[in-house]
Amino acid sequence: MQRLRAEAPIHYCNDSPYGPFWSITKHRDIIEIEAVPATYSSDSANGGISIIDSNQALEGSTMESFISMDPPRHTAKRRTVAPAFTPSEIERLSTSIGERTSDLLDNLPRGQGFNWVERVSVALTRDMLAILFDYPWEERDNLIKWSDAITSFEMIENQPQERMAMIFEMATTFHKLWDQRSKAEPAPDLLSMMIHSDALGHMDAQEFLGNMALLIVGGNDTTRNSMSAIIAGFSQFPGEWQKLLDNESLIPNAASELIRWQSPVAHMRRTVVEDTEFRGHKFKAGDKVILWYVSANRDEAVFKNGDQLLIDRENARRHLSFGYGVHRCVGARLAELQVQILLSEMRARKLMPELIGPIRRAENSFISGITELPVRL
């Protein structure tokens, strides 16, 4: 995408498997578009937030969440979820996150190969989601299975029936929990907060399912792939790991830099709702606009040597991995905290496994994911 940024930062792709679209690759342009939701819609009725139209991804289902709404609907419904991610709530969760991270690292196999993604990234993310939702602990693997099914382009295109069966299983499970908790006293878990709120308490079945899908995917993909980036990044740039060993105060910035470097969400989509002009290009109502976060996070105009991992990068927090504007990720603080705690616990143990095989990445233009990191301690 470096060439696109240099030669055609606003580029019209007339033909693709997902139809024609405008490709936006520079940091400043993405920010300007994100700042005008009245012109550039996220609403599922206009196609949603992915390069794949929302009706194609869900085979006609109307599953909807607040990320796929425009203000003012989006504003009211996001406000209900936000209290679960305030600084005080994040602080309350930090002890549990630290304990689970410490226990997991202490019990990793020594002297034999294992997949860091499965044993660490997925496990920690899964457990955090289960705590956040107060989801039945013995069934928590379902959360990752459902998240993967929702975002899998391969399943959308080649296994649609199997994928929809998983989504139906998710719907059935969460509606049972909804029924149980709607009859119980309000509790501090996110599911109960949604059910008992004024803004979300009257959701229909499809909107409830859409919000649960959003929170599962949002809580899984960003954190999980940023945790995997710890191994991928420090293996490629070992001097940065030494910097962290030498200076504990770099941990918060290192987490931000890893999230920038990995760019877990590769793109977001907006749809033009009225004819407009942007930097001399005429956008027509109905045009699909793809905002490439993965490119913006490497934009040389903002991040010098953007392809490099530099944990002391002064402006690492300017990354767009969490989006920008009204749709900025509501759980960003929690994702950052989980990566920071993992870095802290690894540093305390001087634990950096050896990469012993090729890194395998997900074939997905929406989620920039890592599926295999073969390592050995």
C-alpha positions in Angstrom: 0.0 0.0 0.0 3.0 2.3 0.1 2.7 2.8 -3.6 -1.0 3.7 -3.3 -0.2 6.2 -0.6 2.5 7.8 -2.8 0.8 7.7 -6.2 -3.0 7.3 -5.7 -4.0 7.8 -2.0 -7.6 8.2 -3.2 -8.1 5.5 -5.8 -11.2 4.1 -7.4 -11.2 0.4 -7.9 -13.8 -0.3 -10.6 -13.7 -4.1 -10.4 -13.2 -6.4 -7.4 -14.9 -9.5 -6.0 -16.8 -7.1 -3.6 -17.8 -4.6 -6.2 -16.3 -1.2 -7.0 -15.0 1.0 -4.2 -12.9 4.0 -3.3 -9.6 3.1 -1.6 -8.4 5.6 1.0 -4.8 4.9 2.3 -3.5 8.0 4.0 -3.8 8.8 7.7 -5.1 12.4 7.3 -7.7 11.4 4.7 -9.1 8.7 6.8 -9.4 11.0 9.8 -11.3 13.6 7.7 -13.7 11.1 6.4 -14.3 9.5 9.8 -15.1 13.0 11.2 -18.2 13.4 9.0 -20.5 10.5 9.7 -23.4 12.5 8.3 -21.9 12.1 4.8 -20.0 8.8 5.2 -22.4 6.3 6.7 -21.7 3.1 8.8 -25.3 2.1 8.9 -26.0 -1.6 8.0 -28.9 -0.4 5.8 -26.3 1.3 3.6 -23.9 -1.7 3.5 -22.3 -1.7 7.0 -18.6 -1.5 8.0 -16.9 -4.1 5.8 -15.9 -4.3 2.2 -18.4 -7.2 2.0 -21.9 -5.8 2.1 -23.7 -6.6 5.4 -26.5 -8.5 3.6 -24.0 -10.6 1.8 -22.0 -11.4 4.9 -25.1 -12.6 6.8 -27.2 -14.0 3.9 -30.1 -11.6 4.3 -30.0 -11.5 8.1 -30.7 -8.1 9.7 -28.3 -8.7 12.6 -27.4 -5.1 13.6 -25.1 -3.5 16.2 -24.4 0.0 17.3 -21.1 0.1 15.3 -23.3 -0.3 12.2 -25.5 2.7 13.1 -25.1 6.4 12.5 -25.7 9.1 15.0 -28.0 9.8 16.8 -29.0 6.1 17.2 -25.4 5.1 17.6 -24.7 7.7 20.2 -27.4 6.6 22.6 -26.7 2.9 22.3 -22.9 3.2 22.6 -23.4 5.3 25.8 -25.0 2.3 27.5 -22.0 0.0 26.8 -19.4 2.6 27.7 -19.6 2.3 31.5 -18.2 -1.2 31.3 -15.0 0.3 30.0 -14.4 3.4 32.2 -11.0 3.7 34.0 -12.5 2.5 37.3 -14.0 -0.6 35.6 -10.7 -1.3 33.8 -8.8 -0.9 37.1 -11.2 -3.4 38.7 -10.5 -6.0 36.0 -6.7 -5.5 36.0 -6.1 -7.7 39.0 -8.0 -10.6 37.4 -6.2 -10.1 34.1 -2.8 -10.0 35.8 -3.5 -13.2 37.8 -4.6 -15.2 34.8 -1.7 -13.9 32.7 0.8 -14.8 35.3 -0.6 -18.3 35.8 -0.7 -19.0 32.1 2.9 -17.9 31.5 4.1 -20.0 34.4 2.5 -23.1 33.0 3.7 -22.9 29.4 5.6 -26.0 28.2 9.4 -25.8 28.4 11.7 -27.3 25.8 9.0 -28.2 23.3 7.3 -26.4 20.5 3.8 -24.9 20.8 1.6 -22.3 19.0 1.7 -19.0 20.9 -1.5 -17.9 19.2 -3.5 -20.8 20.7 -1.7 -21.2 24.1 -1.4 -17.5 24.9 -3.2 -15.0 22.7 -6.5 -16.9 22.2 -6.5 -18.2 25.8 -6.1 -14.8 27.5 -8.6 -13.1 25.2 -11.2 -15.9 25.6 -10.9 -15.8 29.4 -11.3 -12.0 29.4 -14.4 -12.1 27.3 -15.9 -14.8 29.6 -15.2 -12.5 32.6 -16.6 -9.4 30.9 -19.9 -11.2 30.0 -20.0 -13.5 33.0 -20.3 -16.3 30.4 -20.4 -19.9 31.6 -16.7 -20.7 32.2 -16.7 -24.3 31.0 -18.2 -23.2 27.6 -16.0 -20.2 27.0 -14.2 -21.7 23.9 -17.5 -21.0 22.1 -16.7 -17.2 22.2 -13.6 -17.6 20.0 -15.3 -20.1 17.7 -18.2 -17.7 17.1 -15.9 -14.7 16.7 -13.8 -16.5 14.1 -17.0 -17.6 12.2 -18.3 -14.0 12.1 -15.2 -12.5 10.5 -14.0 -15.4 8.3 -14.1 -14.4 4.7 -13.3 -18.0 3.8 -16.4 -19.3 5.5 -18.5 -16.5 4.0 -17.5 -17.6 0.5 -17.0 -21.3 0.9 -18.8 -22.6 4.0 -21.8 -20.3 4.4 -24.1 -23.0 5.8 -21.6 -24.1 8.4 -21.0 -20.5 9.3 -24.7 -19.7 9.7 -25.1 -22.8 11.9 -22.5 -21.4 14.2 -24.1 -17.9 14.3 -27.5 -19.6 15.0 -25.8 -21.5 17.9 -24.5 -18.2 19.2 -27.9 -16.6 18.9 -29.6 -19.4 20.7 -27.1 -19.4 23.6 -27.2 -15.6 24.1 -31.0 -15.4 24.0 -31.1 -18.0 26.8 -28.7 -15.9 28.8 -30.8 -12.8 27.9 -33.9 -14.5 29.2 -32.2 -15.5 32.4 -30.6 -12.2 33.2 -33.6 -10.1 32.3 -35.4 -11.8 35.2 -32.5 -11.3 37.6 -31.3 -8.3 39.4 -28.9 -6.0 37.5 -25.3 -7.1 37.7 -21.9 -5.5 36.7 -21.3 -7.8 33.8 -21.7 -6.3 30.3 -24.5 -8.5 29.3 -26.6 -7.6 32.3 -25.8 -3.9 31.8 -27.1 -4.0 28.2 -30.3 -5.9 29.2 -31.2 -3.5 32.0 -30.3 -0.2 30.3 -32.9 2.2 29.0 -31.2 2.6 25.6 -30.6 -1.1 24.9 -33.1 -2.9 27.1 -35.7 -2.8 24.4 -33.6 -4.2 21.7 -35.2 -6.7 19.3 -33.6 -10.1 18.9 -31.5 -9.2 15.8 -30.1 -6.0 17.4 -29.2 -7.9 20.6 -27.4 -10.5 18.6 -25.6 -7.9 16.5 -24.3 -6.1 19.6 -23.1 -9.4 21.2 -21.4 -10.3 17.9 -19.7 -6.9 17.8 -18.5 -7.1 21.4 -17.1 -10.6 20.9 -15.3 -9.8 17.7 -14.1 -6.4 19.1 -12.9 -8.0 22.3 -11.2 -10.9 20.5 -9.5 -9.7 17.3 -7.7 -6.5 18.4 -6.4 -7.9 21.6 -5.6 -11.4 20.4 -3.6 -10.3 17.3 -1.8 -7.6 19.2 -0.7 -10.2 21.7 0.5 -12.3 18.8 2.4 -9.3 17.4 4.6 -9.4 20.5 6.3 -12.5 19.2 6.1 -11.5 15.5 7.4 -8.0 16.2 10.2 -8.7 18.7 11.4 -11.7 16.7 11.9 -9.3 13.7 13.2 -6.5 15.8 15.1 -8.1 18.8 16.7 -4.8 19.8 13.3 -3.5 20.8 12.8 -6.3 23.3 16.2 -5.4 24.8 14.9 -1.8 25.1 11.9 -3.1 27.1 14.1 -5.2 29.3 16.2 -2.1 30.0 13.3 0.3 30.6 10.1 -0.9 32.3 8.5 2.6 31.7 8.3 1.9 28.0 5.6 -0.8 28.5 2.5 1.5 27.8 4.1 3.0 24.7 5.3 -0.5 23.6 1.7 -1.7 23.7 0.5 1.2 21.6 3.3 0.6 19.1 2.5 -3.1 18.8 -1.1 -2.3 18.1 -0.1 0.3 15.5 2.4 -2.1 13.9 0.0 -5.0 13.7 -3.1 -3.0 12.8 -5.5 -5.8 13.8 -8.5 -4.2 12.0 -7.2 -3.8 8.4 -10.1 -1.6 7.2 -13.4 -0.1 7.8 -16.0 0.8 5.2 -18.2 3.8 4.9 -20.9 4.5 2.3 -21.5 7.9 0.8 -25.0 9.1 1.5 -25.0 12.2 -0.8 -23.0 13.4 -3.7 -19.8 15.1 -2.4 -16.3 16.0 -3.4 -13.2 15.0 -1.6 -9.8 16.3 -2.5 -10.9 16.9 -6.1 -12.6 13.4 -6.4 -16.3 13.2 -7.0 -18.0 10.7 -4.7 -21.5 9.7 -5.6 -24.3 8.7 -3.2 -24.0 4.9 -2.7 -20.3 4.7 -3.4 -18.4 2.4 -1.1 -15.4 3.9 0.6 -12.8 1.7 2.2 -10.6 3.2 4.9 -7.4 1.2 5.1 -6.2 1.5 8.7 -3.4 -0.9 8.0 -2.0 1.6 5.5 -2.7 4.7 7.6 -0.7 3.1 10.4 2.3 3.0 8.1 1.9 6.4 6.6 5.3 8.0 6.3 3.8 11.4 6.7 2.9 10.5 10.3 5.1 7.6 11.3 8.7 7.8 10.2 10.0 4.4 9.3 6.5 3.1 9.8 7.3 -0.5 8.8 9.6 -0.8 11.8 8.6 -1.6 15.3 10.0 1.1 17.6 8.7 0.8 21.1 9.9 4.4 22.0 8.1 5.9 19.0 6.9 9.3 20.3 3.6 9.3 18.4 2.7 5.6 18.6 -0.7 6.5 20.0 -1.7 8.3 16.9 -2.4 5.0 15.3 -5.9 4.3 13.8 -6.2 0.7 14.9 -9.1 1.6 17.2 -10.7 3.9 14.6 -11.3 7.6 14.9 -14.2 9.9 15.9 -17.6 8.7 17.0 -16.9 5.1 16.2 -13.6 4.8 18.0 -13.4 1.4 19.7 -15.3 1.6 23.0 -13.0 -1.1 24.5 -9.7 0.4 23.5 -8.5 0.9 27.1 -9.2 -2.7 28.0 -7.3 -4.0 24.9 -4.3 -1.8 25.7 -4.4 -2.9 29.3 -4.3 -6.6 28.4 -1.3 -6.1 26.1 0.5 -4.0 28.7 0.0 -6.7 31.4 1.2 -9.4 29.1 4.3 -7.4 28.3 4.9 -6.6 31.9 4.6 -10.3 33.0 6.9 -11.4 30.1 9.4 -8.8 31.0 9.4 -9.8 34.7 10.3 -13.3 33.7 12.6 -12.2 30.8 10.4 -14.5 28.8 10.8 -14.2 25.0 10.3 -17.6 23.2 12.2 -18.5 20.2 10.3 -18.5 16.9 11.0 -22.0 15.4 8.8 -21.9 12.2 7.0 -19.7 9.8 4.4 -17.3 10.9 1.0 -18.0 9.3 -1.5 -15.2 8.8 -5.2 -15.2 8.2 -6.4 -14.7 4.6 -8.7 -11.9 5.5 -8.9 -8.3 4.3 -10.9 -7.2 7.3 -9.0 -8.6 10.2 -5.2 -8.6 10.0 -4.7 -11.8 12.0 -2.0 -14.3 12.9 -3.1 -17.9 13.1 0.2 -19.7 13.9 3.3 -18.7 15.8 5.4 -21.8 16.4 7.7 -21.1 19.4 9.8 -22.8 22.0 10.9 -21.7 25.5 
